[in-house]
């Protein structure tokens, strides 16, 4: 028998940034609209937390790539040139 939490985490980790962001927007919309039971609201909240982690992971990765690119000396593009 598989653990539902582990399966959900694995499925969430394969989401791209845009997919996670869009789903998170929908979760927030549903929570703000109300009309859900306490159990449904808690499940939505937990899903939102997972999606926020995915978005944060992608954004931290993008920030690291930008920082690395900005840290390179001027004119260094990663390819050797004989100029």
N, CA, C and O atoms as a Maestro MAE file, in Angstrom:
{
 s_m_m2io_version
 :::
 2.0.0
}

f_m_ct {
 s_m_title
 :::
 protein
 m_atom[332] {
  # First column is atom index #
  i_m_mmod_type
  r_m_x_coord
  r_m_y_coord
  r_m_z_coord
  i_m_residue_number
  s_m_chain_name
  s_m_pdb_residue_name
  s_m_pdb_atom_name
  i_m_atomic_number
  :::
  1 25 0.849 -1.184 0.000 1 A "UNK " " N  " 7
  2 3 0.000 0.000 0.000 1 A "UNK " " CA " 6
  3 2 0.886 1.236 0.000 1 A "UNK " " C  " 6
  4 15 1.856 1.288 0.756 1 A "UNK " " O  " 8
  5 25 0.574 2.258 -0.848 2 A "UNK " " N  " 7
  6 3 1.381 3.463 -0.931 2 A "UNK " " CA " 6
  7 2 0.835 4.527 0.002 2 A "UNK " " C  " 6
  8 15 -0.357 4.560 0.306 2 A "UNK " " O  " 8
  9 25 1.721 5.387 0.444 3 A "UNK " " N  " 7
  10 3 1.342 6.499 1.295 3 A "UNK " " CA " 6
  11 2 0.827 7.629 0.416 3 A "UNK " " C  " 6
  12 15 1.544 8.100 -0.467 3 A "UNK " " O  " 8
  13 25 -0.413 8.071 0.645 4 A "UNK " " N  " 7
  14 3 -1.003 9.121 -0.186 4 A "UNK " " CA " 6
  15 2 -0.203 10.409 -0.124 4 A "UNK " " C  " 6
  16 15 -0.094 11.113 -1.128 4 A "UNK " " O  " 8
  17 25 0.360 10.734 1.036 5 A "UNK " " N  " 7
  18 3 1.167 11.939 1.170 5 A "UNK " " CA " 6
  19 2 2.412 11.877 0.321 5 A "UNK " " C  " 6
  20 15 2.793 12.872 -0.295 5 A "UNK " " O  " 8
  21 25 3.052 10.727 0.279 6 A "UNK " " N  " 7
  22 3 4.252 10.558 -0.529 6 A "UNK " " CA " 6
  23 2 3.909 10.641 -2.006 6 A "UNK " " C  " 6
  24 15 4.637 11.269 -2.774 6 A "UNK " " O  " 8
  25 25 2.824 10.023 -2.411 7 A "UNK " " N  " 7
  26 3 2.402 10.062 -3.813 7 A "UNK " " CA " 6
  27 2 2.065 11.496 -4.228 7 A "UNK " " C  " 6
  28 15 2.430 11.926 -5.322 7 A "UNK " " O  " 8
  29 25 1.378 12.229 -3.366 8 A "UNK " " N  " 7
  30 3 1.019 13.615 -3.680 8 A "UNK " " CA " 6
  31 2 2.266 14.483 -3.774 8 A "UNK " " C  " 6
  32 15 2.362 15.340 -4.652 8 A "UNK " " O  " 8
  33 25 3.221 14.265 -2.873 9 A "UNK " " N  " 7
  34 3 4.457 15.040 -2.897 9 A "UNK " " CA " 6
  35 2 5.241 14.759 -4.173 9 A "UNK " " C  " 6
  36 15 5.797 15.677 -4.776 9 A "UNK " " O  " 8
  37 25 5.287 13.506 -4.584 10 A "UNK " " N  " 7
  38 3 5.995 13.149 -5.810 10 A "UNK " " CA " 6
  39 2 5.331 13.787 -7.021 10 A "UNK " " C  " 6
  40 15 6.014 14.284 -7.916 10 A "UNK " " O  " 8
  41 25 4.011 13.776 -7.053 11 A "UNK " " N  " 7
  42 3 3.291 14.382 -8.168 11 A "UNK " " CA " 6
  43 2 3.496 15.891 -8.182 11 A "UNK " " C  " 6
  44 15 3.636 16.486 -9.250 11 A "UNK " " O  " 8
  45 25 3.514 16.509 -7.016 12 A "UNK " " N  " 7
  46 3 3.705 17.950 -6.924 12 A "UNK " " CA " 6
  47 2 5.098 18.350 -7.371 12 A "UNK " " C  " 6
  48 15 5.273 19.386 -8.012 12 A "UNK " " O  " 8
  49 25 6.098 17.529 -7.034 13 A "UNK " " N  " 7
  50 3 7.475 17.887 -7.353 13 A "UNK " " CA " 6
  51 2 7.749 17.863 -8.851 13 A "UNK " " C  " 6
  52 15 8.750 18.427 -9.293 13 A "UNK " " O  " 8
  53 25 6.897 17.233 -9.639 14 A "UNK " " N  " 7
  54 3 7.101 17.187 -11.081 14 A "UNK " " CA " 6
  55 2 6.431 18.360 -11.801 14 A "UNK " " C  " 6
  56 15 6.566 18.500 -13.017 14 A "UNK " " O  " 8
  57 25 5.717 19.193 -11.064 15 A "UNK " " N  " 7
  58 3 5.046 20.337 -11.669 15 A "UNK " " CA " 6
  59 2 6.045 21.409 -12.066 15 A "UNK " " C  " 6
  60 15 7.032 21.642 -11.369 15 A "UNK " " O  " 8
  61 25 5.784 22.050 -13.178 16 A "UNK " " N  " 7
  62 3 6.559 23.221 -13.561 16 A "UNK " " CA " 6
  63 2 6.063 24.423 -12.763 16 A "UNK " " C  " 6
  64 15 5.019 24.366 -12.114 16 A "UNK " " O  " 8
  65 25 6.823 25.502 -12.822 17 A "UNK " " N  " 7
  66 3 6.451 26.702 -12.065 17 A "UNK " " CA " 6
  67 2 5.063 27.208 -12.450 17 A "UNK " " C  " 6
  68 15 4.227 27.465 -11.584 17 A "UNK " " O  " 8
  69 25 4.824 27.348 -13.740 18 A "UNK " " N  " 7
  70 3 3.551 27.911 -14.192 18 A "UNK " " CA " 6
  71 2 2.370 27.034 -13.792 18 A "UNK " " C  " 6
  72 15 1.319 27.543 -13.403 18 A "UNK " " O  " 8
  73 25 2.543 25.720 -13.886 19 A "UNK " " N  " 7
  74 3 1.469 24.806 -13.484 19 A "UNK " " CA " 6
  75 2 1.175 24.949 -11.997 19 A "UNK " " C  " 6
  76 15 0.014 25.038 -11.598 19 A "UNK " " O  " 8
  77 25 2.211 24.971 -11.181 20 A "UNK " " N  " 7
  78 3 2.032 25.091 -9.737 20 A "UNK " " CA " 6
  79 2 1.408 26.432 -9.386 20 A "UNK " " C  " 6
  80 15 0.509 26.499 -8.547 20 A "UNK " " O  " 8
  81 25 1.876 27.498 -10.019 21 A "UNK " " N  " 7
  82 3 1.332 28.831 -9.763 21 A "UNK " " CA " 6
  83 2 -0.152 28.901 -10.118 21 A "UNK " " C  " 6
  84 15 -0.961 29.421 -9.348 21 A "UNK " " O  " 8
  85 25 -0.496 28.376 -11.285 22 A "UNK " " N  " 7
  86 3 -1.890 28.422 -11.713 22 A "UNK " " CA " 6
  87 2 -2.794 27.621 -10.775 22 A "UNK " " C  " 6
  88 15 -3.894 28.060 -10.438 22 A "UNK " " O  " 8
  89 25 -2.327 26.451 -10.359 23 A "UNK " " N  " 7
  90 3 -3.126 25.652 -9.433 23 A "UNK " " CA " 6
  91 2 -3.230 26.346 -8.074 23 A "UNK " " C  " 6
  92 15 -4.280 26.299 -7.433 23 A "UNK " " O  " 8
  93 25 -2.158 26.981 -7.637 24 A "UNK " " N  " 7
  94 3 -2.184 27.709 -6.372 24 A "UNK " " CA " 6
  95 2 -3.182 28.861 -6.428 24 A "UNK " " C  " 6
  96 15 -3.897 29.110 -5.458 24 A "UNK " " O  " 8
  97 25 -3.235 29.556 -7.545 25 A "UNK " " N  " 7
  98 3 -4.210 30.636 -7.724 25 A "UNK " " CA " 6
  99 2 -5.626 30.088 -7.585 25 A "UNK " " C  " 6
  100 15 -6.475 30.708 -6.945 25 A "UNK " " O  " 8
  101 25 -5.880 28.934 -8.181 26 A "UNK " " N  " 7
  102 3 -7.200 28.309 -8.094 26 A "UNK " " CA " 6
  103 2 -7.522 27.894 -6.663 26 A "UNK " " C  " 6
  104 15 -8.652 28.071 -6.209 26 A "UNK " " O  " 8
  105 25 -6.542 27.346 -5.947 27 A "UNK " " N  " 7
  106 3 -6.755 26.954 -4.545 27 A "UNK " " CA " 6
  107 2 -7.131 28.175 -3.719 27 A "UNK " " C  " 6
  108 15 -8.080 28.130 -2.937 27 A "UNK " " O  " 8
  109 25 -6.391 29.266 -3.891 28 A "UNK " " N  " 7
  110 3 -6.675 30.494 -3.138 28 A "UNK " " CA " 6
  111 2 -8.061 31.017 -3.484 28 A "UNK " " C  " 6
  112 15 -8.806 31.441 -2.600 28 A "UNK " " O  " 8
  113 25 -8.410 30.988 -4.763 29 A "UNK " " N  " 7
  114 3 -9.733 31.457 -5.187 29 A "UNK " " CA " 6
  115 2 -10.831 30.664 -4.502 29 A "UNK " " C  " 6
  116 15 -11.811 31.230 -4.017 29 A "UNK " " O  " 8
  117 25 -10.658 29.337 -4.464 30 A "UNK " " N  " 7
  118 3 -11.676 28.479 -3.839 30 A "UNK " " CA " 6
  119 2 -11.768 28.728 -2.337 30 A "UNK " " C  " 6
  120 15 -12.862 28.738 -1.772 30 A "UNK " " O  " 8
  121 25 -10.621 28.927 -1.691 31 A "UNK " " N  " 7
  122 3 -10.644 29.203 -0.255 31 A "UNK " " CA " 6
  123 2 -11.306 30.546 0.032 31 A "UNK " " C  " 6
  124 15 -12.084 30.665 0.979 31 A "UNK " " O  " 8
  125 25 -11.005 31.545 -0.770 32 A "UNK " " N  " 7
  126 3 -11.603 32.862 -0.569 32 A "UNK " " CA " 6
  127 2 -13.094 32.875 -0.851 32 A "UNK " " C  " 6
  128 15 -13.839 33.632 -0.229 32 A "UNK " " O  " 8
  129 25 -13.537 32.038 -1.789 33 A "UNK " " N  " 7
  130 3 -14.956 31.983 -2.139 33 A "UNK " " CA " 6
  131 2 -15.786 31.374 -1.016 33 A "UNK " " C  " 6
  132 15 -16.974 31.668 -0.882 33 A "UNK " " O  " 8
  133 25 -15.156 30.528 -0.214 34 A "UNK " " N  " 7
  134 3 -15.892 29.878 0.878 34 A "UNK " " CA " 6
  135 2 -16.820 28.805 0.340 34 A "UNK " " C  " 6
  136 15 -16.701 28.379 -0.809 34 A "UNK " " O  " 8
  137 25 -17.730 28.381 1.172 35 A "UNK " " N  " 7
  138 3 -18.699 27.377 0.760 35 A "UNK " " CA " 6
  139 2 -18.180 25.957 0.817 35 A "UNK " " C  " 6
  140 15 -18.859 25.032 0.372 35 A "UNK " " O  " 8
  141 25 -16.992 25.769 1.355 36 A "UNK " " N  " 7
  142 3 -16.456 24.418 1.483 36 A "UNK " " CA " 6
  143 2 -16.529 23.992 2.947 36 A "UNK " " C  " 6
  144 15 -16.589 24.822 3.854 36 A "UNK " " O  " 8
  145 25 -16.523 22.700 3.146 37 A "UNK " " N  " 7
  146 3 -16.538 22.185 4.512 37 A "UNK " " CA " 6
  147 2 -15.166 22.434 5.148 37 A "UNK " " C  " 6
  148 15 -14.200 22.766 4.461 37 A "UNK " " O  " 8
  149 25 -15.103 22.268 6.453 38 A "UNK " " N  " 7
  150 3 -13.843 22.424 7.149 38 A "UNK " " CA " 6
  151 2 -12.807 21.450 6.593 38 A "UNK " " C  " 6
  152 15 -11.660 21.826 6.354 38 A "UNK " " O  " 8
  153 25 -13.211 20.213 6.393 39 A "UNK " " N  " 7
  154 3 -12.292 19.193 5.870 39 A "UNK " " CA " 6
  155 2 -11.786 19.572 4.473 39 A "UNK " " C  " 6
  156 15 -10.598 19.431 4.184 39 A "UNK " " O  " 8
  157 25 -12.686 20.051 3.611 40 A "UNK " " N  " 7
  158 3 -12.280 20.473 2.268 40 A "UNK " " CA " 6
  159 2 -11.335 21.676 2.335 40 A "UNK " " C  " 6
  160 15 -10.355 21.753 1.594 40 A "UNK " " O  " 8
  161 25 -11.645 22.604 3.227 41 A "UNK " " N  " 7
  162 3 -10.790 23.782 3.385 41 A "UNK " " CA " 6
  163 2 -9.399 23.395 3.851 41 A "UNK " " C  " 6
  164 15 -8.408 23.936 3.361 41 A "UNK " " O  " 8
  165 25 -9.315 22.476 4.782 42 A "UNK " " N  " 7
  166 3 -8.012 22.019 5.259 42 A "UNK " " CA " 6
  167 2 -7.227 21.331 4.148 42 A "UNK " " C  " 6
  168 15 -6.023 21.541 4.008 42 A "UNK " " O  " 8
  169 25 -7.910 20.514 3.366 43 A "UNK " " N  " 7
  170 3 -7.249 19.837 2.251 43 A "UNK " " CA " 6
  171 2 -6.742 20.854 1.226 43 A "UNK " " C  " 6
  172 15 -5.635 20.717 0.705 43 A "UNK " " O  " 8
  173 25 -7.554 21.873 0.940 44 A "UNK " " N  " 7
  174 3 -7.124 22.926 0.021 44 A "UNK " " CA " 6
  175 2 -5.918 23.679 0.577 44 A "UNK " " C  " 6
  176 15 -4.970 23.972 -0.151 44 A "UNK " " O  " 8
  177 25 -5.962 23.986 1.862 45 A "UNK " " N  " 7
  178 3 -4.854 24.694 2.500 45 A "UNK " " CA " 6
  179 2 -3.564 23.880 2.374 45 A "UNK " " C  " 6
  180 15 -2.514 24.414 2.016 45 A "UNK " " O  " 8
  181 25 -3.656 22.581 2.672 46 A "UNK " " N  " 7
  182 3 -2.475 21.725 2.582 46 A "UNK " " CA " 6
  183 2 -1.942 21.665 1.151 46 A "UNK " " C  " 6
  184 15 -0.730 21.698 0.936 46 A "UNK " " O  " 8
  185 25 -2.839 21.577 0.183 47 A "UNK " " N  " 7
  186 3 -2.421 21.556 -1.220 47 A "UNK " " CA " 6
  187 2 -1.760 22.886 -1.578 47 A "UNK " " C  " 6
  188 15 -0.754 22.913 -2.288 47 A "UNK " " O  " 8
  189 25 -2.318 23.969 -1.094 48 A "UNK " " N  " 7
  190 3 -1.733 25.283 -1.342 48 A "UNK " " CA " 6
  191 2 -0.324 25.392 -0.784 48 A "UNK " " C  " 6
  192 15 0.554 25.970 -1.425 48 A "UNK " " O  " 8
  193 25 -0.100 24.843 0.400 49 A "UNK " " N  " 7
  194 3 1.236 24.853 1.001 49 A "UNK " " CA " 6
  195 2 2.220 24.069 0.140 49 A "UNK " " C  " 6
  196 15 3.353 24.506 -0.061 49 A "UNK " " O  " 8
  197 25 1.793 22.911 -0.371 50 A "UNK " " N  " 7
  198 3 2.655 22.111 -1.244 50 A "UNK " " CA " 6
  199 2 2.993 22.877 -2.522 50 A "UNK " " C  " 6
  200 15 4.142 22.890 -2.964 50 A "UNK " " O  " 8
  201 25 1.987 23.509 -3.105 51 A "UNK " " N  " 7
  202 3 2.193 24.254 -4.341 51 A "UNK " " CA " 6
  203 2 3.091 25.462 -4.117 51 A "UNK " " C  " 6
  204 15 3.914 25.791 -4.972 51 A "UNK " " O  " 8
  205 25 2.941 26.124 -2.977 52 A "UNK " " N  " 7
  206 3 3.801 27.266 -2.660 52 A "UNK " " CA " 6
  207 2 5.257 26.823 -2.540 52 A "UNK " " C  " 6
  208 15 6.160 27.549 -2.955 52 A "UNK " " O  " 8
  209 25 5.492 25.639 -1.977 53 A "UNK " " N  " 7
  210 3 6.856 25.115 -1.874 53 A "UNK " " CA " 6
  211 2 7.442 24.874 -3.256 53 A "UNK " " C  " 6
  212 15 8.611 25.175 -3.499 53 A "UNK " " O  " 8
  213 25 6.633 24.330 -4.164 54 A "UNK " " N  " 7
  214 3 7.107 24.091 -5.526 54 A "UNK " " CA " 6
  215 2 7.480 25.418 -6.185 54 A "UNK " " C  " 6
  216 15 8.540 25.529 -6.800 54 A "UNK " " O  " 8
  217 25 6.621 26.412 -6.059 55 A "UNK " " N  " 7
  218 3 6.907 27.722 -6.648 55 A "UNK " " CA " 6
  219 2 8.175 28.320 -6.046 55 A "UNK " " C  " 6
  220 15 9.021 28.853 -6.764 55 A "UNK " " O  " 8
  221 25 8.298 28.229 -4.736 56 A "UNK " " N  " 7
  222 3 9.476 28.760 -4.058 56 A "UNK " " CA " 6
  223 2 10.752 28.058 -4.555 56 A "UNK " " C  " 6
  224 15 11.777 28.708 -4.761 56 A "UNK " " O  " 8
  225 25 10.685 26.735 -4.744 57 A "UNK " " N  " 7
  226 3 11.831 25.968 -5.248 57 A "UNK " " CA " 6
  227 2 12.253 26.479 -6.625 57 A "UNK " " C  " 6
  228 15 13.436 26.718 -6.867 57 A "UNK " " O  " 8
  229 25 11.289 26.644 -7.519 58 A "UNK " " N  " 7
  230 3 11.591 27.124 -8.866 58 A "UNK " " CA " 6
  231 2 12.176 28.531 -8.832 58 A "UNK " " C  " 6
  232 15 13.132 28.824 -9.550 58 A "UNK " " O  " 8
  233 25 11.606 29.404 -7.999 59 A "UNK " " N  " 7
  234 3 12.092 30.781 -7.931 59 A "UNK " " CA " 6
  235 2 13.492 30.858 -7.326 59 A "UNK " " C  " 6
  236 15 14.316 31.658 -7.769 59 A "UNK " " O  " 8
  237 25 13.762 30.036 -6.326 60 A "UNK " " N  " 7
  238 3 15.110 29.999 -5.745 60 A "UNK " " CA " 6
  239 2 16.129 29.508 -6.772 60 A "UNK " " C  " 6
  240 15 17.250 30.014 -6.828 60 A "UNK " " O  " 8
  241 25 15.743 28.528 -7.580 61 A "UNK " " N  " 7
  242 3 16.621 28.046 -8.637 61 A "UNK " " CA " 6
  243 2 16.895 29.121 -9.673 61 A "UNK " " C  " 6
  244 15 18.025 29.276 -10.137 61 A "UNK " " O  " 8
  245 25 15.858 29.861 -10.032 62 A "UNK " " N  " 7
  246 3 16.031 30.947 -11.000 62 A "UNK " " CA " 6
  247 2 16.938 32.028 -10.421 62 A "UNK " " C  " 6
  248 15 17.793 32.566 -11.125 62 A "UNK " " O  " 8
  249 25 16.754 32.345 -9.146 63 A "UNK " " N  " 7
  250 3 17.594 33.356 -8.498 63 A "UNK " " CA " 6
  251 2 19.058 32.913 -8.484 63 A "UNK " " C  " 6
  252 15 19.955 33.718 -8.736 63 A "UNK " " O  " 8
  253 25 19.297 31.640 -8.190 64 A "UNK " " N  " 7
  254 3 20.668 31.119 -8.164 64 A "UNK " " CA " 6
  255 2 21.305 31.223 -9.552 64 A "UNK " " C  " 6
  256 15 22.479 31.574 -9.672 64 A "UNK " " O  " 8
  257 25 20.540 30.923 -10.589 65 A "UNK " " N  " 7
  258 3 21.069 31.023 -11.952 65 A "UNK " " CA " 6
  259 2 21.385 32.470 -12.313 65 A "UNK " " C  " 6
  260 15 22.412 32.750 -12.931 65 A "UNK " " O  " 8
  261 25 20.505 33.386 -11.928 66 A "UNK " " N  " 7
  262 3 20.766 34.808 -12.195 66 A "UNK " " CA " 6
  263 2 21.995 35.293 -11.442 66 A "UNK " " C  " 6
  264 15 22.833 36.002 -11.999 66 A "UNK " " O  " 8
  265 25 22.099 34.910 -10.176 67 A "UNK " " N  " 7
  266 3 23.260 35.306 -9.375 67 A "UNK " " CA " 6
  267 2 24.549 34.781 -9.988 67 A "UNK " " C  " 6
  268 15 25.553 35.492 -10.034 67 A "UNK " " O  " 8
  269 25 24.523 33.535 -10.460 68 A "UNK " " N  " 7
  270 3 25.706 32.946 -11.082 68 A "UNK " " CA " 6
  271 2 26.066 33.694 -12.363 68 A "UNK " " C  " 6
  272 15 27.242 33.940 -12.630 68 A "UNK " " O  " 8
  273 25 25.063 34.053 -13.152 69 A "UNK " " N  " 7
  274 3 25.325 34.781 -14.394 69 A "UNK " " CA " 6
  275 2 25.874 36.171 -14.101 69 A "UNK " " C  " 6
  276 15 26.772 36.642 -14.800 69 A "UNK " " O  " 8
  277 25 25.350 36.825 -13.087 70 A "UNK " " N  " 7
  278 3 25.818 38.167 -12.742 70 A "UNK " " CA " 6
  279 2 27.205 38.146 -12.112 70 A "UNK " " C  " 6
  280 15 27.922 39.145 -12.165 70 A "UNK " " O  " 8
  281 25 27.588 37.027 -11.521 71 A "UNK " " N  " 7
  282 3 28.888 36.917 -10.870 71 A "UNK " " CA " 6
  283 2 30.017 36.677 -11.861 71 A "UNK " " C  " 6
  284 15 31.184 36.865 -11.517 71 A "UNK " " O  " 8
  285 25 29.698 36.267 -13.082 72 A "UNK " " N  " 7
  286 3 30.729 36.049 -14.093 72 A "UNK " " CA " 6
  287 2 31.370 37.385 -14.464 72 A "UNK " " C  " 6
  288 15 30.700 38.417 -14.490 72 A "UNK " " O  " 8
  289 25 32.660 37.357 -14.748 73 A "UNK " " N  " 7
  290 3 33.330 38.591 -15.199 73 A "UNK " " CA " 6
  291 2 32.678 39.111 -16.489 73 A "UNK " " C  " 6
  292 15 32.138 38.327 -17.271 73 A "UNK " " O  " 8
  293 25 32.727 40.399 -16.705 74 A "UNK " " N  " 7
  294 3 32.145 41.004 -17.926 74 A "UNK " " CA " 6
  295 2 32.690 40.331 -19.166 74 A "UNK " " C  " 6
  296 15 33.890 40.090 -19.290 74 A "UNK " " O  " 8
  297 25 31.785 40.034 -20.079 75 A "UNK " " N  " 7
  298 3 32.171 39.466 -21.353 75 A "UNK " " CA " 6
  299 2 32.280 37.954 -21.347 75 A "UNK " " C  " 6
  300 15 32.398 37.349 -22.413 75 A "UNK " " O  " 8
  301 25 32.244 37.328 -20.191 76 A "UNK " " N  " 7
  302 3 32.342 35.862 -20.135 76 A "UNK " " CA " 6
  303 2 30.949 35.276 -20.322 76 A "UNK " " C  " 6
  304 15 30.069 35.474 -19.485 76 A "UNK " " O  " 8
  305 25 30.754 34.559 -21.414 77 A "UNK " " N  " 7
  306 3 29.435 33.998 -21.689 77 A "UNK " " CA " 6
  307 2 29.403 32.495 -21.513 77 A "UNK " " C  " 6
  308 15 28.400 31.852 -21.822 77 A "UNK " " O  " 8
  309 25 30.478 31.938 -21.026 78 A "UNK " " N  " 7
  310 3 30.530 30.491 -20.850 78 A "UNK " " CA " 6
  311 2 31.209 29.800 -22.009 78 A "UNK " " C  " 6
  312 15 31.507 28.609 -21.923 78 A "UNK " " O  " 8
  313 25 31.466 30.523 -23.104 79 A "UNK " " N  " 7
  314 3 32.149 29.949 -24.267 79 A "UNK " " CA " 6
  315 2 33.509 30.632 -24.414 79 A "UNK " " C  " 6
  316 15 33.637 31.835 -24.189 79 A "UNK " " O  " 8
  317 25 34.505 29.862 -24.788 80 A "UNK " " N  " 7
  318 3 35.856 30.407 -24.965 80 A "UNK " " CA " 6
  319 2 35.916 31.207 -26.254 80 A "UNK " " C  " 6
  320 15 35.325 30.829 -27.265 80 A "UNK " " O  " 8
  321 25 36.647 32.333 -26.203 81 A "UNK " " N  " 7
  322 3 36.835 33.116 -27.416 81 A "UNK " " CA " 6
  323 2 38.288 33.554 -27.499 81 A "UNK " " C  " 6
  324 15 38.934 33.796 -26.480 81 A "UNK " " O  " 8
  325 25 38.796 33.652 -28.728 82 A "UNK " " N  " 7
  326 3 40.189 34.038 -28.931 82 A "UNK " " CA " 6
  327 2 40.360 35.521 -29.183 82 A "UNK " " C  " 6
  328 15 41.493 36.002 -29.213 82 A "UNK " " O  " 8
  329 25 39.274 36.269 -29.368 83 A "UNK " " N  " 7
  330 3 39.211 37.691 -29.541 83 A "UNK " " CA " 6
  331 2 40.245 38.298 -30.276 83 A "UNK " " C  " 6
  332 15 40.243 39.515 -30.455 83 A "UNK " " O  " 8
  :::
 }
 m_bond[331] {
  # First column is bond index #
  i_m_from
  i_m_to
  i_m_order
  :::
  1 1 2 1
  2 2 3 1
  3 3 4 2
  4 3 5 1
  5 5 6 1
  6 6 7 1
  7 7 8 2
  8 7 9 1
  9 9 10 1
  10 10 11 1
  11 11 12 2
  12 11 13 1
  13 13 14 1
  14 14 15 1
  15 15 16 2
  16 15 17 1
  17 17 18 1
  18 18 19 1
  19 19 20 2
  20 19 21 1
  21 21 22 1
  22 22 23 1
  23 23 24 2
  24 23 25 1
  25 25 26 1
  26 26 27 1
  27 27 28 2
  28 27 29 1
  29 29 30 1
  30 30 31 1
  31 31 32 2
  32 31 33 1
  33 33 34 1
  34 34 35 1
  35 35 36 2
  36 35 37 1
  37 37 38 1
  38 38 39 1
  39 39 40 2
  40 39 41 1
  41 41 42 1
  42 42 43 1
  43 43 44 2
  44 43 45 1
  45 45 46 1
  46 46 47 1
  47 47 48 2
  48 47 49 1
  49 49 50 1
  50 50 51 1
  51 51 52 2
  52 51 53 1
  53 53 54 1
  54 54 55 1
  55 55 56 2
  56 55 57 1
  57 57 58 1
  58 58 59 1
  59 59 60 2
  60 59 61 1
  61 61 62 1
  62 62 63 1
  63 63 64 2
  64 63 65 1
  65 65 66 1
  66 66 67 1
  67 67 68 2
  68 67 69 1
  69 69 70 1
  70 70 71 1
  71 71 72 2
  72 71 73 1
  73 73 74 1
  74 74 75 1
  75 75 76 2
  76 75 77 1
  77 77 78 1
  78 78 79 1
  79 79 80 2
  80 79 81 1
  81 81 82 1
  82 82 83 1
  83 83 84 2
  84 83 85 1
  85 85 86 1
  86 86 87 1
  87 87 88 2
  88 87 89 1
  89 89 90 1
  90 90 91 1
  91 91 92 2
  92 91 93 1
  93 93 94 1
  94 94 95 1
  95 95 96 2
  96 95 97 1
  97 97 98 1
  98 98 99 1
  99 99 100 2
  100 99 101 1
  101 101 102 1
  102 102 103 1
  103 103 104 2
  104 103 105 1
  105 105 106 1
  106 106 107 1
  107 107 108 2
  108 107 109 1
  109 109 110 1
  110 110 111 1
  111 111 112 2
  112 111 113 1
  113 113 114 1
  114 114 115 1
  115 115 116 2
  116 115 117 1
  117 117 118 1
  118 118 119 1
  119 119 120 2
  120 119 121 1
  121 121 122 1
  122 122 123 1
  123 123 124 2
  124 123 125 1
  125 125 126 1
  126 126 127 1
  127 127 128 2
  128 127 129 1
  129 129 130 1
  130 130 131 1
  131 131 132 2
  132 131 133 1
  133 133 134 1
  134 134 135 1
  135 135 136 2
  136 135 137 1
  137 137 138 1
  138 138 139 1
  139 139 140 2
  140 139 141 1
  141 141 142 1
  142 142 143 1
  143 143 144 2
  144 143 145 1
  145 145 146 1
  146 146 147 1
  147 147 148 2
  148 147 149 1
  149 149 150 1
  150 150 151 1
  151 151 152 2
  152 151 153 1
  153 153 154 1
  154 154 155 1
  155 155 156 2
  156 155 157 1
  157 157 158 1
  158 158 159 1
  159 159 160 2
  160 159 161 1
  161 161 162 1
  162 162 163 1
  163 163 164 2
  164 163 165 1
  165 165 166 1
  166 166 167 1
  167 167 168 2
  168 167 169 1
  169 169 170 1
  170 170 171 1
  171 171 172 2
  172 171 173 1
  173 173 174 1
  174 174 175 1
  175 175 176 2
  176 175 177 1
  177 177 178 1
  178 178 179 1
  179 179 180 2
  180 179 181 1
  181 181 182 1
  182 182 183 1
  183 183 184 2
  184 183 185 1
  185 185 186 1
  186 186 187 1
  187 187 188 2
  188 187 189 1
  189 189 190 1
  190 190 191 1
  191 191 192 2
  192 191 193 1
  193 193 194 1
  194 194 195 1
  195 195 196 2
  196 195 197 1
  197 197 198 1
  198 198 199 1
  199 199 200 2
  200 199 201 1
  201 201 202 1
  202 202 203 1
  203 203 204 2
  204 203 205 1
  205 205 206 1
  206 206 207 1
  207 207 208 2
  208 207 209 1
  209 209 210 1
  210 210 211 1
  211 211 212 2
  212 211 213 1
  213 213 214 1
  214 214 215 1
  215 215 216 2
  216 215 217 1
  217 217 218 1
  218 218 219 1
  219 219 220 2
  220 219 221 1
  221 221 222 1
  222 222 223 1
  223 223 224 2
  224 223 225 1
  225 225 226 1
  226 226 227 1
  227 227 228 2
  228 227 229 1
  229 229 230 1
  230 230 231 1
  231 231 232 2
  232 231 233 1
  233 233 234 1
  234 234 235 1
  235 235 236 2
  236 235 237 1
  237 237 238 1
  238 238 239 1
  239 239 240 2
  240 239 241 1
  241 241 242 1
  242 242 243 1
  243 243 244 2
  244 243 245 1
  245 245 246 1
  246 246 247 1
  247 247 248 2
  248 247 249 1
  249 249 250 1
  250 250 251 1
  251 251 252 2
  252 251 253 1
  253 253 254 1
  254 254 255 1
  255 255 256 2
  256 255 257 1
  257 257 258 1
  258 258 259 1
  259 259 260 2
  260 259 261 1
  261 261 262 1
  262 262 263 1
  263 263 264 2
  264 263 265 1
  265 265 266 1
  266 266 267 1
  267 267 268 2
  268 267 269 1
  269 269 270 1
  270 270 271 1
  271 271 272 2
  272 271 273 1
  273 273 274 1
  274 274 275 1
  275 275 276 2
  276 275 277 1
  277 277 278 1
  278 278 279 1
  279 279 280 2
  280 279 281 1
  281 281 282 1
  282 282 283 1
  283 283 284 2
  284 283 285 1
  285 285 286 1
  286 286 287 1
  287 287 288 2
  288 287 289 1
  289 289 290 1
  290 290 291 1
  291 291 292 2
  292 291 293 1
  293 293 294 1
  294 294 295 1
  295 295 296 2
  296 295 297 1
  297 297 298 1
  298 298 299 1
  299 299 300 2
  300 299 301 1
  301 301 302 1
  302 302 303 1
  303 303 304 2
  304 303 305 1
  305 305 306 1
  306 306 307 1
  307 307 308 2
  308 307 309 1
  309 309 310 1
  310 310 311 1
  311 311 312 2
  312 311 313 1
  313 313 314 1
  314 314 315 1
  315 315 316 2
  316 315 317 1
  317 317 318 1
  318 318 319 1
  319 319 320 2
  320 319 321 1
  321 321 322 1
  322 322 323 1
  323 323 324 2
  324 323 325 1
  325 325 326 1
  326 326 327 1
  327 327 328 2
  328 327 329 1
  329 329 330 1
  330 330 331 1
  331 331 332 2
  :::
 }
}
